[in-house]
Amino acid sequence: MTPTATATAPESMPVLSRGKHRNPRRGACFMEMASFLGGERWSDHPACTHPLLAQMARLVNDGVSDEFRARLVPLIPSVIGLTGDDPHLDVVVALRAAAAAVPIAAGPRQRVLATALLSCERVLAGLDGGDPDSLSGSTRHALDQVPGAETWARTFSDGHPVSHRTFREKTAPRIVQIAVESIALACAPDVEQRLIDLLATTIADCEALVTTSAVPMRRAATERAWCPQGARSAALDKT
């Protein structure tokens, strides 16, 4: 089930804002709040969340206005404990981002994102022993909306295989960055809501791959988020 983003933060919680913050009293970005609720050292790169999903969360946090950023708050507990060693996670996050962005991206970015989708599918095929030329339904749907970009991407990427290590360390982070930026800059309606929906859907995608070992950690984070004001203030003072 895709997480929803409709609630607001409890009183005395750090207010979500752009960028990094030295401590909770100066505000918090999405991932800094996750580190706090997850019981980790204050950081926008906590170990409790998959690095690529965390990157997307930081980019979305910085890419929306204060009004829309408040809608991200209910999603924060969902990323706590959402990590693992499954190499499919990198592909799933990058593929979801590129598929969401390519139909509304500017022309040059469409070609880059179409190439990214083909790369994701080939890496996925390598992991699963599938046909590198086959496409998932989400990729096929996205590329059908940009046939010119798909043609260009197939010509460009032909004969340029990507190893999973290169994909994980370099290609996937770049795909997510370009995709989120492309949505934020697109001449399309509701771009901020699109960014929020992208993050929520990607969280759900990752949840489908991660084991249930994360459940107790998320439950503790949720309880920490909604603890009595005095206990919450004491926790902030210790940070």
C-alpha positions in Angstrom: 0.0 0.0 0.0 1.3 3.4 -0.9 2.0 5.7 2.1 -0.2 8.8 2.3 0.9 12.3 3.2 -2.1 14.1 4.7 -1.3 14.7 8.4 0.7 17.5 10.0 3.6 17.4 12.4 2.9 17.4 16.2 3.8 20.4 18.2 7.5 20.8 19.3 8.8 18.7 16.4 11.5 20.3 14.2 10.0 22.1 11.3 10.9 20.7 7.9 12.9 23.1 5.7 15.4 23.0 2.9 19.0 22.0 3.3 21.1 20.7 6.2 20.7 21.8 9.8 23.2 21.6 12.6 20.6 20.6 15.2 16.8 20.1 15.5 16.2 23.6 16.9 17.4 25.0 13.6 14.9 22.9 11.7 15.2 19.6 9.9 15.1 18.2 6.4 13.2 15.0 5.7 16.2 12.6 6.4 17.4 14.5 9.4 14.0 14.0 10.9 14.3 10.3 10.0 17.6 10.1 11.8 16.1 11.7 14.9 13.0 9.5 15.0 15.1 6.4 14.2 17.3 7.0 17.3 20.5 7.7 15.2 23.0 10.5 15.4 21.6 13.7 13.8 22.4 13.4 10.1 20.8 13.7 6.7 22.5 10.4 5.7 21.3 8.0 8.4 22.1 4.3 8.1 18.4 3.4 8.7 17.4 4.3 5.1 18.6 2.9 1.8 21.1 5.5 0.4 19.4 6.0 -2.9 15.9 6.4 -1.4 17.4 8.8 1.1 18.9 10.8 -1.8 15.5 11.0 -3.4 13.9 12.1 -0.1 16.5 14.9 0.3 15.9 16.1 -3.2 12.1 16.1 -2.9 12.4 17.9 0.5 14.4 20.7 -1.2 12.4 20.8 -4.3 9.0 21.7 -2.8 7.6 24.8 -1.1 7.1 25.0 2.7 3.4 24.3 2.2 4.0 21.1 0.3 6.9 20.1 2.4 4.6 19.8 5.4 2.8 17.0 3.5 6.0 14.9 3.6 5.9 14.5 7.4 3.6 11.4 7.5 6.0 9.6 5.2 9.0 10.0 7.5 8.4 6.9 9.7 8.0 4.8 6.5 11.7 5.3 5.5 13.1 4.3 9.0 14.5 0.8 8.7 13.8 0.7 4.9 17.1 -0.5 3.7 18.9 -3.7 2.7 21.5 -5.3 0.5 19.1 -6.4 -2.2 20.6 -4.9 -5.5 17.1 -4.6 -6.9 16.5 -1.6 -4.6 18.8 0.7 -6.5 17.1 -0.3 -9.8 13.6 0.1 -8.4 14.3 3.6 -7.1 16.0 4.8 -10.2 13.5 3.2 -12.5 10.5 4.7 -10.6 12.1 8.2 -10.7 13.0 8.1 -14.4 9.5 6.8 -15.4 7.8 9.5 -13.5 9.9 12.3 -15.0 10.4 11.4 -18.6 6.9 12.3 -19.9 7.0 15.8 -18.6 10.8 16.6 -18.8 12.2 19.1 -21.2 13.4 17.7 -24.5 17.1 17.2 -23.8 16.3 15.7 -20.4 13.7 13.3 -22.0 16.5 11.7 -24.0 18.7 11.3 -20.9 15.9 9.9 -18.9 14.8 7.5 -21.7 18.4 6.2 -21.8 18.2 5.9 -18.0 15.1 3.7 -18.3 16.8 1.4 -20.8 19.8 1.1 -18.5 17.6 0.3 -15.5 15.9 -2.5 -17.5 19.2 -4.0 -18.7 20.6 -4.0 -15.2 17.4 -5.6 -13.9 17.6 -8.2 -16.6 21.2 -8.9 -15.6 20.1 -9.4 -12.0 17.2 -11.7 -12.9 18.7 -13.5 -15.9 16.0 -12.0 -18.1 15.9 -10.6 -21.7 17.9 -7.3 -21.7 15.6 -6.0 -24.4 12.3 -6.6 -22.6 10.6 -3.7 -20.8 8.5 -3.6 -17.6 5.0 -2.2 -17.9 5.9 1.1 -16.2 8.9 1.7 -18.5 6.8 0.8 -21.6 4.1 3.2 -20.5 6.6 6.0 -19.9 8.4 5.5 -23.2 5.2 5.3 -25.2 4.7 9.0 -24.3 8.1 10.0 -25.7 8.7 7.9 -28.8 11.3 10.3 -30.2 13.3 10.1 -27.0 13.1 6.3 -27.0 14.4 6.1 -30.5 17.3 8.3 -29.6 18.0 6.4 -26.4 18.1 3.0 -28.1 20.6 4.3 -30.7 22.8 6.0 -28.0 22.8 3.1 -25.5 23.3 0.3 -28.0 26.5 -1.5 -27.2 27.0 0.4 -23.9 26.4 -2.1 -21.1 26.4 -0.9 -17.5 27.7 -3.1 -14.7 25.7 -3.3 -11.5 28.5 -1.8 -9.5 28.8 1.2 -11.8 25.0 1.5 -11.8 24.8 1.5 -8.0 27.7 3.9 -7.4 27.3 6.4 -10.2 24.4 5.8 -12.6 21.5 5.4 -10.2 22.3 8.5 -8.1 22.6 10.6 -11.2 19.3 9.2 -12.6 17.5 10.1 -9.4 19.0 13.6 -9.3 18.1 14.4 -13.0 14.6 12.9 -12.6 13.7 14.9 -9.5 15.1 18.1 -11.0 13.3 17.5 -14.2 9.9 17.2 -12.4 10.6 20.3 -10.3 11.4 22.3 -13.5 8.7 20.9 -15.7 6.0 23.0 -17.3 3.3 20.8 -16.0 0.5 21.1 -13.4 1.0 20.0 -9.8 4.8 19.4 -10.0 5.1 19.6 -6.2 2.4 17.0 -5.7 4.1 14.9 -8.4 7.3 15.0 -6.3 5.5 14.0 -3.2 3.6 11.2 -5.0 6.9 10.0 -6.5 8.5 9.7 -3.0 5.4 7.9 -1.6 5.3 5.4 -4.5 9.0 4.7 -4.3 8.7 4.0 -0.6 6.0 1.5 -1.3 8.2 -0.1 -4.1 11.0 -0.5 -1.6 8.8 -1.9 1.1 7.8 -4.6 -1.3 11.5 -5.7 -1.5 12.6 -5.2 2.1 11.9 -7.9 4.8 9.6 -7.4 7.8 12.6 -6.9 10.1 12.1 -3.2 9.7 8.6 -3.2 11.2 9.7 -3.0 14.9 12.1 -0.1 14.1 9.3 1.8 12.3 6.9 1.2 15.1 9.4 2.7 17.6 9.9 5.7 15.4 6.2 6.3 15.1 5.8 6.1 18.9 8.8 8.5 19.2 7.2 10.9 16.8 3.9 11.1 18.8 5.3 10.9 22.3 4.2 13.4 25.0 5.5 16.9 24.5 7.7 16.8 27.6 9.5 13.6 26.5 9.9 14.9 23.0 11.4 18.2 24.3 13.8 16.3 26.5 15.0 14.2 23.5 15.5 17.4 21.5 17.6 18.9 24.3 19.9 15.9 24.2 20.6 16.1 20.5 
